Amino acid sequence: MPSPLAPRLEIPPGQLKTFSELRTAGYEESDIHAALQARHIFRLRHGVYISAPYWRMQKSWERDTWMVRAHHLTTRSALVYSHVSAARLWSFDVWNAPTEIHVVQRSRHGDNSVGVVRHNTTIPADQLVRRDGLLLTTPERTLVDCAKLLPFELATVIADSVLRAGALPGKIWDIIEDQTGFRNISKARQVMSAASGLSESPGETRLRLKVLTWGFPPPVLQYELETAHGRYRADMAWPELKLILEFDGDTKYNLELDTDAVLLKERKRETLLMEYGWKFVRVRWPDLSDDEALRRRLVHAYEKAFRASQTAA
């Protein structure tokens, strides 16, 4: 039975608590068990708990980051979090990447638990940083490690996010050159050559890669136009054709308090641009899963815009 003296066990949102911390706070094992059964708390790993209502509100990628933090609380080994795990801890965009926890661990007596990938390597001290109590690879080293590990598209999503956050391209290329001859380093070169900090979401990155793979001329990213209703910034554009390509994700609006007002202002700017001959192609997340249909749409729009530009000339 739960202890009659202990209050109902609740964990503050956004915090992790270990079994020993809960016991120190005065909760008995029966209290912890009762809270689990009542779904007041949720067990992430053996002996690590989080508020269950808070957990249910988290997006999948946020849950993956909490799992890394929970792992940190369960091990006493000197671990460095790397690859996708470091990317998650840095809050970079990690789209569709495996959920395994990646650690650099030289000791043979470290963590051998299921779902943990150990990398037996040496990382220079200037490529490590301590963040929120965890030791992890720097953004630049994280980009290179992910580029070597993941498929091209997934790695480029992370690379775009790393660059957008302010990582230094020169440092990234220095790390790549230092690893000349290492396994998969050519993949890192390819990813870095394709990456751009101007893409503002995984969807924009994926769309840009498709456009280039399909042989379209490279579009101008984050192209800005002035209108009577303010500045319009297009995700991608071919200015010479007056053709704009937009990825309609939620990320460009979710920081605004009044999304409807933001959308209305944007549509007014679009209307003005269309009056001046600009054409728009809007792509949503589900469209990225149907390459054939999306490619047909883009080819049709591009050829139409090209013919219009020739006529105007």
N, C-alpha and C positions, 0 to 999 in steps of 0.2 A: 504493500500500500504506500502511496505517496506520504511524505512527511507532513503531519498536520500543521507544523510550524512554518513550513516554507511556503512562500507565495507561489502562484502559478508560474511555472518556468516560461519566461519569454526572453528572447534575445533581441536586442535593439536592431532595427534594419541597418544593413550595410556593415554588420560586424560578424566575425567568426568567434566561436567559443570552443575551447577544448574541454574534454571530459574533466581534466584536473582543475581547470578554471571554474567550471560549474560546481565541482565538489568543494572547492575553496570558498565559493560564494554561499555555501550552506545547503546545497541540494544533494539529496541522497540518490543512489542509483535508481531507486523506484520512482523518484521525481522525474528523472531524465527519461526513463522508460515510458512513464505516463504521458509526458509531453510529446514524445515521438508517436505514441499511439493516438493521441488526440490531434496530431498534425499541427501542433504549435511550433515545433522545431523540425528540422530536416537534417539527416546525417549525410554529409558530403563524402567523408572518408572515415575510416575507423577512428572514433574519438574526436571528430571535428563536426560542429553543428552550426546551423544558420537558421534564422527565422524562416519558418515555412511559408507564411504569407508573402514575405519579401522574395523568397526563392521563386515562388510561382509567378511573380511579376517580371522576373528577369528574362531578357531575350536569350536565345541559345548561345550566342557568342559571349554574353555577359556571364552566363553560367560556366562556360569553359574557363574564363579567367578566374572565377571563384574556386574552381577545382584546382587550379595551379596554386592559389594561395592556401587552400586547405592542405595540399600536399606539402607545402613548406612547413606547416605546423606539425606534420606527422613525422618528419625526418630530422635527425640530429647530425646528418652528414654535411660536409662542406660542399654544397652543391651550387652550381651556376646554372641558372635557367637560360635556355638558348632556343634558337630556331623559332618555331611557331609559339612556344610558350613565352619567350621573351617578347615577341610581337604582341601577344595578348596583354602582357603586363604593361607594355608601353601604350596600350589602347590604339594600336594601329588597326586598320581594316584587315580582318582575317576572314576571307570569304571561302567557305566550302573546304577548309583545310582539315586534316585529321585532328582528332581530339586528344591524341596521346600527349603526355607531358614529356618535354625534352629537357634533359639535364646533361651538363658536362661534369663528369665524375671520374677522377683518376683512381680513387680507392676501390679495391676489390670488395670491400665490406660495406658498400653503400646500399642504396635502395634498389632492390630487385623486384619490386611489386609489379603486378600486372598493370599495363597501361602506361608504363614509364619507359621511355627510350633513353638509354645511356650512350653518351658520346665520349669515347676515350681519346681526348685530344688536349693540347695545351693552348690556352688563349692568352695572348699578351695582356699585361695589366692595363694598358691604355685602351683596350677594347672591352673592358669590364666596368660596371658602375653599380653602386648600391642604391636601390630605389625602394622606398617604403619598407626597408628592412630586408629586402631580398637582393641577392647578388645576381645580376643578369648581364647579358651582352649589350653593348652600346647599340643605338639604332643602326649605325653603319654596319657593324658586324652582324647584327640580326638580319639585315637585308641580304647580305651575302650568303649567310647560312641558309636562309629560306629559299633563296634563288637556286642554290645547289640541291636542295632537298625536294622541292615541290614542282609539280607541273608548271609549265611556262605561264599560263593564264593566272593561276592562283598566286604564283610568285610575283607577277607584275602588279597585281592588285595590292599586295603588301608593299612592294617597292614604291609604287605611286604614293601610298599613304605615308611611308617613311620620308620621302622627299618633300611631300606637302607639309610635314611636321617640322621641316627645317634641317634635316640631315645634310651633311656636306658631301656633295658628289666627289670632290677631290679625295676625301678620306675613304670613300667607298672604293674608288678606283685604286687607291693605294693598297687596300686590303686585298682586292682582287689580284693585283700584280704580285703581292707578296705570296699569294697562293698559286702562282703559276706552276703547273704540273700536278696540282692536287686534283683528286677525282671530282668531276662535274664542275670544275671551275669555268669551263666554256659556257655552261648554262647560265652562270652568274653574269658573264659578259653579255650574253644575249638579253637577259632580263634588264640589266642596267642600261643597255643601249636602247631598249624599247620603253623604258620608264619615263614618266613625266609627273612632276609635282603639281601640274596644272589640272589634272583630273581630280575631281572632288568627291568621287564615290566609287565603290566597286563597279556599279553599273556603268558609269562613264568610262572606266578603264576597259571593261569588257567590250563595250561598244566601240571604243577607239581601236582596239586590237582587231576587231572584226573588220572594220572599215579599211584598215591598212592591209590585212590579210587578203581581202577581196580586191586589192589593186587600185583602190581609189587614191587620188592624190592626198597627201597628208593635210588634214583640215587645220585651221587655226584654232587653238584651244582658248577658251574664255575670251572670245572676241567681243569687244565692247562697241556699242552704238549709242549715240545720243538721240533722244526723242523729246517731244514736247511734254511727255509724262515722265521724264527722267531717263536715266541710263539703263540700257538693256545689255545684259551680258549673256552671250550664247555659249553653251557648252562647247560646241564645235561649229565651225562655219567655213564655207568657201566664199570669201568676199567677192571674188571676181565673178561668181555666178549668182550672187545674192541668195545663197542657199544656207539655211541654218539647220543644224541637227541637234536636237535636244533629247537628253535622257530625263524622263519624268520620274524621278525617285522622290522619296519623302524627305531626304536629307537636306535639300536646299530650302525647305520650308519649316522644318521642325524647330528651328531656333526662334521663329517669329511667334509672337503671342497671338496675333490675329491672322491665321493662315488664309481665311477667305479674303481679307483685305489685300494681302500680299498677292494672291492669285489674280484678283481683279485688276490691280495695278499692272501686273505683268501682261495680262491679256490686252489691256489698253495700249501698252507699248507695242505689243505684237501687231495689233490692228493698224497702228500707224505705220509700222515697218512694212506690212503687207500692202498698204496703199502706195508705198514707194517701191514696190516690186520685189520685196523679199519674200522668199518661200520657206516654209517650215516643214520638217519631218520630225514627229514626236515618237519616241521609242520608250516603251515601258518594260519593266523587268521581265514579264512573261515573254515578250517578243524576243528576248535574247536566247530563248530555248528553241526557237524555230529559225535556224539559219537560212533555209531556203526562202521562206516567206519574207524574212527581213531583208535579205539580199535583193530580192525582186523589187521591194519597195524602194530601197535606196538607189538601185540602178535606174528605175523609172524616174524618180525625183531628180537624180543627177543629170540624166540625159535631157529631161524636160527643161531644167534650169540652164543647161549648156546651150540648147537650141534657142532659148529666150535671150541668152546673152549674145549669141551670134546675130540674132535679128536686131537687137538693140544697137549693136556695133555698126 
